[in-house]
Amino acid sequence: MATAGKVIKCRAAVAWEPNKPLVMEEIEVAPPQANQVRIKIVATALCHSDLYHLLESMHEDGFPAVLGHEAAGIVESVGPGVTEFQPGDKVIPLFMYQCRECRFCKSPKSNQCEKTWSTGRQHAMSPLDSRFTCKGKKVLQFMGTSTFSEYTVVNQMALAKIDPAAPLDKVCLLGCGICTGYGAAVNTAKVEPGSTCAVFGLGAVGLAAVMGCKAAGAKRIIAVDINPEKFDKAKVFGATDFVNPKDHSEPISQVLSKMTDGGVDFSLECVGNVGVMRSALESCVRGWGVSVIVGIMNIKDVATCPYQLIAGRTWKGSLFGGFKGRDDVPKMVKAYLDKKLKVDEFITHNMTLDQVNDAIELMKHGKCIRTVMTVSPQ
């Protein structure tokens, strides 16, 4: 392309400081360096992790930044050493690396990677290196991706090449939320046929977890949320029962225990609240119950009575649903194209990147599942 090797000036939504509205700015995106790929972002969605960094974590080392990590786009140019991608490829940026060479990548037990950007930088949720500048200042790349921009640059280890037939304004959701929830059920919890499950929190991740439980053959899937308006949507993805903790005077773990003769086989916490994490664990049956923490939280500690674990329950965590991004995201895209995976049903709003602050308000008040924003024409 004519822009290859040159600095690109484009529009991006910049978070100059925590807990303030994003500002549409003209930024400079430098050409890709060795093993990097520059992408034109076509569509991006707002994820709760973006809000968590902006409104909850608010770590001063993480600003100014361009947020966004759930997106899809087209390769504009590649740096030296890149052989897997070429201009024109349809791709999904990944916030988790897969080098395919380290001990984690070679193990089927994990989707961690030793070469990931996040080593020592989890608090700031962005690497120190950035290809972005604005008004003479370096702007950080949130989670190594920064998709609230018309162009971005990522490491080739953090990029999945997908089917050219895939609609980018739909499959962008596979860059985080859907894979995170679905995989937490299928890969991490390893939900079993005929089992009883409880999913806490019915945002996109929770609904994807419900979908994963159903795909794994769960007989009963209890959806738990304090917003009853989400229950109809949960039914679409396979939920069989619905519980609003606000309707009960006793703890939700006791409610679920009574509903299920002692507790559920599997529970998934998709909120990012340490109190809910404890409730999800204590909702599991003793002896073999498995509870998975999916919701992001790194500023508070979680606790429970040791006997909850001594009695045979297992407490696990899941990041990106246990999926190895470069290998597995293209498979998830294919599953969607083959009509084996719901994606469209998660989208409740369509906007443009200029409306990103409106999208943030919708999510803050629980008025959306996923808002997809058009960034650039294809």
LUMSEKOL-324376 format. One line per 2 residues: for each residue x, y, z of C-alpha. Coordinates in steps of 0.1 Angstrom, whole numbers. Layout:
! residues N
X,Y,Z; ...
END
This chain:
! residues 378
0,0,0; 11,36,-6
13,42,32; 38,14,38
69,26,56; 54,59,64
39,75,95; 1,74,92
-19,103,107; -54,91,118
-82,95,143; -83,78,176
-101,80,209; -75,89,235
-79,84,272; -57,112,285
-64,105,322; -85,81,342
-122,86,348; -126,112,321
-143,110,287; -123,98,258
-112,125,233; -111,121,196
-77,132,184; -54,130,154
-25,107,163; 6,95,145
10,58,140; 46,48,132
55,21,107; 58,-15,121
92,-25,133; 107,-60,131
80,-87,138; 52,-61,139
21,-56,118; 2,-24,111
-35,-29,108; -64,-8,96
-91,-13,122; -125,-18,105
-147,-25,136; -142,-26,173
-164,-33,203; -164,-19,238
-155,-45,265; -158,-42,302
-120,-45,305; -118,-11,288
-141,4,314; -122,-14,342
-90,3,332; -106,37,327
-130,38,357; -119,12,383
-82,4,382; -72,39,370
-35,32,375; -15,64,367
11,45,347; -15,34,323
-23,68,308; -25,85,283
-36,55,263; -58,44,234
-82,18,247; -98,-10,228
-88,-46,224; -118,-64,208
-116,-57,171; -111,-69,135
-92,-53,106; -71,-56,76
-33,-57,74; -19,-25,60
18,-33,61; 43,-56,78
77,-51,94; 109,-71,88
107,-107,97; 69,-111,93
61,-140,70; 27,-152,82
8,-120,72; 7,-98,42
-12,-66,32; -49,-73,27
-52,-102,51; -83,-101,74
-71,-103,110; -82,-102,147
-57,-85,171; -50,-105,203
-43,-92,238; -25,-124,246
6,-135,227; 12,-170,213
49,-174,203; 44,-212,198
79,-218,212; 79,-212,249
70,-239,276; 36,-224,280
28,-223,243; 40,-259,239
18,-271,268; -18,-280,262
-25,-270,298; -23,-233,293
-26,-203,269; 0,-182,287
31,-171,268; 65,-161,282
69,-134,256; 37,-116,264
37,-78,267; 22,-79,302
52,-93,322; 56,-67,349
30,-43,334; -3,-59,345
-10,-29,367; -8,-5,338
-25,-28,313; -1,-17,285
35,-23,274; 60,6,276
68,4,239; 42,22,217
40,32,180; 16,60,189
22,97,195; -2,126,199
6,163,203; 43,153,208
35,128,236; 38,90,236
4,74,239; 3,39,254
-12,9,235; -38,-6,258
-32,-44,262; -8,-42,233
-36,-36,209; -54,-2,211
-82,-7,187; -100,26,193
-79,39,165; -82,38,127
-47,22,126; -27,3,151
5,-18,153; 7,-52,170
33,-79,174; 29,-107,149
26,-131,179; -6,-112,189
-25,-115,157; -49,-141,142
-53,-145,104; -90,-153,97
-112,-164,68; -115,-137,42
-153,-144,41; -157,-133,77
-177,-101,84; -154,-80,104
-182,-61,121; -194,-94,137
-163,-115,143; -145,-86,161
-163,-99,192; -142,-130,190
-112,-109,200; -122,-111,237
-156,-115,252; -171,-145,234
-140,-165,235; -134,-156,272
-168,-168,284; -173,-197,260
-138,-211,267; -141,-206,304
-169,-232,303; -156,-255,277
-118,-254,282; -113,-243,318
-143,-256,338; -146,-285,314
-183,-286,318; -197,-322,315
-228,-335,298; -258,-337,321
-243,-313,347; -258,-284,365
-241,-250,360; -245,-214,374
-233,-184,355; -229,-152,376
-232,-120,355; -250,-118,321
-229,-94,301; -213,-106,269
-188,-128,288; -215,-144,310
-238,-150,280; -209,-166,262
-203,-188,292; -240,-198,291
-235,-207,255; -204,-227,263
-222,-246,291; -250,-256,266
-225,-266,239; -208,-289,265
-241,-306,272; -251,-291,306
-287,-302,315; -294,-272,337
-279,-237,334; -289,-212,360
-283,-175,350; -277,-152,380
-279,-114,376; -293,-84,395
-308,-70,362; -338,-91,352
-340,-75,318; -311,-97,308
-329,-130,315; -347,-131,281
-313,-127,263; -298,-155,285
-326,-178,274; -315,-173,238
-281,-187,246; -294,-217,266
-301,-207,302; -328,-228,318
-333,-210,351; -330,-174,363
-322,-160,397; -320,-124,408
-302,-122,441; -322,-91,450
-353,-112,452; -340,-133,481
-331,-124,517; -306,-153,521
-272,-155,504; -273,-165,467
-251,-195,475; -278,-209,498
-305,-202,472; -287,-222,446
-279,-249,471; -316,-254,478
-324,-253,441; -298,-280,432
-298,-304,461; -265,-291,476
-250,-269,449; -241,-268,413
-214,-289,396; -199,-259,379
-200,-221,385; -186,-193,365
-181,-158,378; -182,-133,350
-185,-100,369; -151,-92,383
-164,-87,419; -146,-104,447
-178,-109,467; -195,-126,437
-164,-147,432; -168,-161,468
-205,-166,462; -198,-185,430
-174,-209,448; -198,-214,477
-226,-222,453; -208,-253,441
-215,-288,455; -189,-302,479
-168,-331,467; -164,-322,431
-178,-287,424; -156,-265,402
-158,-227,402; -140,-205,376
-131,-169,381; -135,-151,347
-142,-115,356; -112,-92,357
-100,-77,390; -65,-69,402
-70,-42,429; -88,-63,456
-81,-96,472; -105,-126,471
-111,-148,502; -131,-177,514
-132,-201,543; -105,-228,537
-131,-255,544; -148,-246,512
-118,-260,494; -109,-287,519
-144,-301,513; -134,-309,477
-143,-278,457; -119,-265,431
-113,-228,424; -98,-219,391
-91,-189,369; -95,-184,332
-79,-158,309; -93,-156,273
-111,-188,279; -80,-208,278
-78,-203,240; -44,-200,223
-52,-170,202; -33,-175,169
-44,-211,166; -79,-211,181
-95,-178,171; -95,-187,134
-113,-219,144; -139,-199,163
-144,-177,133; -150,-209,112
-175,-222,138; -194,-189,134
-193,-191,96; -205,-227,98
-234,-215,120; -222,-235,150
-215,-204,172; -238,-175,180
-222,-140,175; -247,-116,160
-270,-122,190; -245,-104,213
-247,-71,194; -273,-48,208
-260,-14,194; -241,-3,164
-223,31,165; -192,48,151
-160,54,169; -170,91,173
-197,78,196; -174,59,220
-184,79,250; -221,71,244
-211,34,242; -193,38,275
-224,53,292; -246,24,279
-223,-2,293; -218,17,326
-256,15,331; -261,-21,319
-280,-10,288; -261,-30,263
-245,-64,258; -220,-54,231
-218,-22,211; -199,-25,178
-183,6,165; -174,12,129
-139,26,127; -129,26,90
-145,15,58; -133,-19,44
END
